[in-house]
Amino acid sequence: YAQFFMGVKVAGTTTEFSNQLKLKGFQLSSESTASLTVMKGKLGGESVELLIVGSPKTHLTSKLVVVYPTQETWYSLLDNYQKVKKILTEKYGEPDKGYEFFESPYELGDGYELQAVKLEKCFYVKVWHETEKFPNQTLAVRISPSLHVSLIYENNENMALAEEEQKQIDNSTY
């Protein structure tokens, strides 16, 4: 199941989860905050950054975002996206939903693909989220406006808990 990243279950507290990733060679970054743990390390021989998001009160791991290196050209960005998508498709089967298109006036092959990405006119994302096939998880790969590929793991139960905890915080604050 996609609830595992490098053999570590995307669950437990953010401290427990990040400690397990430290054993895999990832290092805690000084960019970490109370609500976001940032780690850096190697994945498949490539330097990546990990963003670990926890629920606001109980700090249970709700989301992991793997941020691949920023790319300089459209073709390297597309190649990176297609590589990650292929790995996920081979492991988990065809995605449940997704799309790959440019919003007008941009189109594939016009030479302005990177500009379209930066202006959020490029939509390349695939999602695996069939509850019977992937219980308690959502997995997605996308091209980000920051010119990198993101691989997202969500623990659905902890995402719902995080939303509820945030509502409680908001209700008591406002």
N, C-alpha and C positions, 0 to 999 in steps of 0.2 A: 504494500500500500504506500501511497505517496505521503503518508503521515510520517515516514522515515526519511531523514536526510543524512546521508553518509552513515547509515545504520543507527542513527539516533532518532528516537521518536520525537516528533514535533508536539511536545506536551510538557507537563510539569511546569515549575516556575521558570522564569527567564534565567535566573541564576543557575538552577540545575541544568537547564538546557545548554547555556553557554559554557558551563564547566565541562560538560561532555564534549563540546566542540573544541575546547582547549586541548583535550586529550587527542584530538584529531589534527592538532597543529595550528588551529586558529588562535589569533591573539586579540585580546580586548583592545579596542581603540579608545583614545582619550576623548573622542567625539561622543561617547556614550552619555546618556542622560538617565534620569530616573524612569522615564517611560520608554526609552529606546536603547537597546544594547547594540553597539556597533562592533563588529569583529572583522579582521582581515586575515586572509590566508590563501591557500591554493586549493583549487578544485579542478580536477582533471588536468593538472599542470598549468592552469591559468590562474593568475592573481584575481581574486574576487573580494567583494565586500559583502558582509552579511548584516542585515538589519533585522533584529529580533524585537518584535512588538509584544508586549504583555498587556493583560487586562489592568485597568488603572488602580484597582484596590488590592486584588489578590496576586497580581503579577504573574498570572498563568500565561504561558506562551500561547498566543493566539495566531501569530503570523510570522513567517520567516520570508524575507526577500533576499534573494541572491542577486547581487548587482555585478554584472560582467563589466569588463573595461569599456570605457568610452571609445567609440570608433570614429575615425577621421573621414571615411568615405561611406556612401550608401551601400556599396557592394560588400564591404567588410561588415557593416551592420546587418545587412540582410543575410549574409553567410553565417554570422554568429547566431542569429535568430533561427535560421533553418536547421543549423546543427543541433541546437538545444531542442527544437520542436521534433526533430527526427529521433533523438535519444528518448524523449518522453513518449512518442508514439510507439516506438519499438517496445518500450517497457510497459506502457499502460493501455495501448490500443489507440484507436482514433479518438480525437477530442470530441467532447459532447457538443461544444459550440465554439464559435469564433468567426473571425473575419480578417480579410487582408485586402485593404483598398486605400486609395487616396481620395480625398475630398477635392472637388473642383475648386480651382482650376488646375490642380496638380494631377499628374498621372505617372504611372510607372514608365520609365524610359524617357521622361522629358528633360532629364538633367538637373532637375530641381528637387529631387527626392529628399535630400538632407534639409533643405529649407522647409519642405512640407512637414518633416518630422519635428523640427524645432517649433513650427507654428501650430502644432497639434492638428495637422491636416492629413496625417498618415496614421492608419489604424491597422496594426498588425498584432493580433492577439488570438491565442487558442486556449480553451479552458476545458479541463477534465473535472466534471462535477456530477456524475450520475450516482445517486445515493446508494443504490444496490451494489454497484460495481466498486465504488469508492466511499465506504461509510465514513462519516464525520470528517470529510476533507474536501478541499477544493485545491486544484493545482492549475497554474496558468503560466504562460510564457508570453511576453510582449516586448515590443520595441517602445522604448521610453523617449519622450521629447528631449531628454538629456543625452541622447545619442548613445544609449547603451541598451543591452538586453536585460530584462528582469525576469527572474524565475520566482514565482510566488507560491508558497505553501501556506494554506490556511487550515487551522483546526476549527471546524465549524462550531463545535460546542463552546470552545473558548472564545470564538469571535462573538457568539451570542451573549456570553457572559460579559465580555468586555463592553458590549453595547449597553447591557443592563447596568453595569457598574457606572458607566459614564452618565447614563440617564439619572441615576441616583445622585451622583456628584452635581450634575447640572440642576436638578430639582432642589437640592439643599443649598445651592449657591445663589440661584436667581429667584 
